[in-house]
């Protein structure tokens, strides 16, 4: 068993480095469903953790707009840090991703994956 301690950093006090992959605590409200059979979380406030990337400068390909200091998830949803521009969902805190089990890095690509997995399986 591997144990990791997470250090949460307030997004209104300090931001990650450009292009860092982080976990982010996001708050907002699920959209209300005007239909007869509402979704179970419809209209409820939430605060949850999501994996995200941070960009100090994020170009929006569709419009040519440049967005500064934003978090974006794999689906392309943009969220701003607490104290930043107004948005429906706000990043309150962020934390660096932990290292992989038995490693001193957060990612391994290519030929190094097999040996790393075997190392932690032994």
Buried (B, 14 or more C-beta within 10 A) or exposed (E): EEEEEEEEBBBBEEBBEEEBEBBBBBBBEBEEEEEEEEEEEBEEEEEEBBEBBBBBEBEEEEEEEEBEBBBBBEEEBBBBBBEBEEBEBBBBBBBBBEEBEEEEEEEBEEEEEEEBEEEEEE
